[in-house]
Amino acid sequence: MKRTLTIDYSDEVLLALGCSPKQFNEEVKLLAAIKLYELGRLSSGAAAKLAGIPKPLFLMKLADYGVDTFQLTEEDLQQDLASARRHL
């Protein structure tokens, strides 16, 4: 089921950002999706769907907002390093 979220804002917001209502709506959806991904609350695929864009484009957009594409824990990195050393 598709749901809708409504955010009230004034024309001052649009003027400050220099964008149209449509551009603002798209950016807010993208920003929400990026933040939820960054917090680990959504996978990249789910976040891309929330933003309404293809997953590869979502992954490319992450860099524009300073968010790492791949979020690995220190434990993940240690396991990858150990695995790589076994293959040397």
N, C-alpha and C positions, 0 to 999 in steps of 0.2 A: 504494500500500500504506500502510495506517495503522500507525504505530508508537506505542509507549508509553514514557514516561519516568517513572521512579519516583524520588521524593524522600523520604528518610527525615526525619521531624521528630517532635518530642515534643509531648505535650499542653501543655507550657509555652508553645510557640509559639502555639497556638490561644488559650490563656488571655491571653497578652500582646497578641494582636491582637483578642481578643474576637469570634472568628468560629468557625463550624462547619468541619468538615473539607471539606465541599462548597464553602463560600465561600472557604476558603483555596486549594483547588485551582483554582477559577475565577480568583482574583486572581493566583496565580502564573503561570497561562497568559497572562493579560492583560499582566502585567508583563514577561514574557519577550518577548511579541510587540511590546510598545511599545519595549523596549530594542533589539531587533533592527531595528525600523523606524528608530529614532533613529540607530543606527549606520550606516544605509544598507545593511544586510545583507538586508532583506526589503522588498518593496514594501508599500504600504498594504493592497492586496488580499490578499497572501500573509500578512501579519501578522494581518489580520482573521480569516482562515481558521484560523490557528494559535490565536488567542484564542477561536475558536468563536462569533464574533458577526458581524453584518452590517457591511460596510465603512463605511456612514454612521455607525453607532454607534461603531465603532472610531475614526474620525476625530474624533468628539465627545469620546471618552474621552481622547484625547491631551492636551487642555487641562487635564483634571483632574490630570495628572501633569507638567504644565509642559513638554510637548513640542510644538514647532511642528508644525502640520498640514502645512505645505508647507516643504520644506527646499530652499531655493535657494542656490546658490553666488553669490559676488560676480559672477562672470562671467555667470551666468544673469540676475541683476538688471540688469547693465549692458546686456545684449542686449535685455531687456524695455524698459528706459528708452530705448534708441536706437530701437527699433521704435515706441514710443509717440510719440516726438518726430517721426518721419517722418510720422505720421498727423495731426499738429496742423495 
